[in-house]
Amino acid sequence: MLAAFALTASTAIAADSAGAEGTVTVREQPVAAEYAAYAQVRPVAVVPVRALEPGAVAAVRVEPGSPVTAGQPLATLSGPEIGALLTGRRGAVRSAQTRLIAARRTLAAETRQLAGQLSTRQAVAAARSAVAAAAADLQTAQAQLRVAQESSVLRAPSAGTVMSVDAGSGERVTAGQAVLTLQPRGSLWLEATYYGRDAASIHVGMQGRFEPASGSDPVRVKVASVFAALAADGGEKIGLVATGAGSGSGPGSSSGSGPGSAARPAPAAPWLNGEWGTVTVAGPARRMVAVPTGALILDRAKWWVLVRTAGGDRPRAVLPGPTRRWDTFIEKGLAPGQQVVVQNAYLEFHSGISRHYTPPD
């Protein structure tokens, strides 16, 4: 998409002060570049909530679009696999408890015998080590049981919104299969695609604004990343994030029509996933000359203007750039101070044709 531009000073041209009839004297003015493109709000990343063990979905407690908090139960699993796992882990806990009880009894016996000189300090130390090992085994077995119990309940790893439910109640799932997909809170950004010279002009840190197609308030944004890879259509993608409140000129100011116009503060992403709109990024200002758009003449796929010289009006090929109201800024072909014909320029340019043209009877 071609860049649009906003004039940062007063009008770019003025009537010829010398009074030359039908001409204007072009003057140089600072112009701030604005790069516009279509953009869509997308999640930076999504989080799949996966089954830790194979089983069947017993119940899904949320729906797509439901807000969730970190640790909130989202679904439960059941089935013979989970039942067998829980039975085995509970048996391991009971076995560890039995070993710990036996080790403590042995330690107590060795301690009593040591008092009656019927045992040794080495035997008591070994009994204490056995108690410590049995206690550690019990803690491990209990932790494994808690993990098995938690594997039957799928919880939200972070606060966010349910994007999709990928398995319904009664459906069998395998270990590692996604049952739900979450969009973490605050993980949205804008993705836009720029082409040609516009793409080469965008860099990280540039600021602008996003105007939703829904007509809601604009949002101040900042370029967060440039993908530095061309898509199949030849465009280059950039990522933009919402920025906070600001003041002054430039992006985020309270007046104007470009990225510097009023936009709501955005401490958190104030948009919706999938929302479309137009993003406009402000570039550095440069000095250009402009002519009234009516002075431009298209001939043989080129743009021309008539420049008034001492030897008469001469055609000059120009490269038009951005426009503002009734003026067009010129990329190259004109210099400040030159006089451009604006009155009957098209007819004068094609005067050779008009002289040989005979209206029909």
Phi, psi and omega in degrees: 000134180293150180288145170259161183225153176238130179286130183259359178236196179286187186307147188279344182227164177215154179297149183298117182293337180282352176084015178298124188291132174074018180231163170229153177261120183284142181230151182272137180220151175287136181229129178267128180286143174228125183252114185252145178201160172285146182216156179228141176283126182223154175286140174298320177203153173244156184242111175281137175262113189253153174286131179278335181226155175292149180172195179243142178288113181279321182198143173247122189264358181229170178232160175305132182095352181287132172284142182227158176252162180298131179086357181292134176295131182250325182200161177235150179243151176216184179128168183296326181296312180293321177299316179295321179297314180295320179298316179296319181291324177293322176297322179294323178295316179297320178296318180294322177297318179297317180295323180292319178298317180295319181294322178294320177296320178297318179297317179297319180294316180296324180294317178295318180294327178295324178296327178265014179059031178257003178218179181240163177296326179297321179293321178294318179297320178295322179294321178295319178298321179295321177297316180297318179295319179295322178294320178295319178297323179294318179298319179296315180296321179294320178296318178295326177294318179297321178297317179296319178295320179290334181295342178272354178237121178267123183244156179288124179289340179201167177290145180172208182228140177287118178276320181204153171252113190265352178214131182267171180301135181090347181281138177277141180231156177258165177298129181092353180282138179286129177260323176221163175231130182249149168254110181300148181295134177076020184254021180266148172211178179260142170240126179232157179238126178245156185231155171058225183295330178299316181299321181289342183270346184274134176217163182298136178103341178295147184243160180187211179211154178247127179249106181298144178293341179289347181091003178288174187300146176296158180235130176289136183224165178219141178291119182260331181203150173241121188294335177058037176209135182278139175280177182299331180271008178087003179269162178242130183271146173229154177246137181232145178242155177288144180245171181277186181291152178209180179210170179094186182279173183083191181305127178097001179284176190261009178212166180105181183238352179262208178300342179277001181279172187298138177213147185288146175300150184222072177296331172231161184301108184267049182216176183246144178301131180089355183292135179258160176177194180244130176251135179236122183251133182272132177254182180290152179281149173218163184262130181219162174256159182221156177229159172300138183302328179294345179278349181280140182233126177263122179212127179053047176064020176231154177260141183225159165225159174263121180257128180278123179235176178296333179267009180115184180279128184238136176290142180225122177289135181226161175248105181291148176242228182287163178239154174215116183055243184261009181249150175236127177279145186253123178291314177202157180119341180230153177238153178303143178093345179286150180260129183245135179285130179241341182263120180056033182296318183297316181293319180294322180298321182258031183297330179297321179290318184294329180291330182262003183270127178245117179301146178290156178293000000 
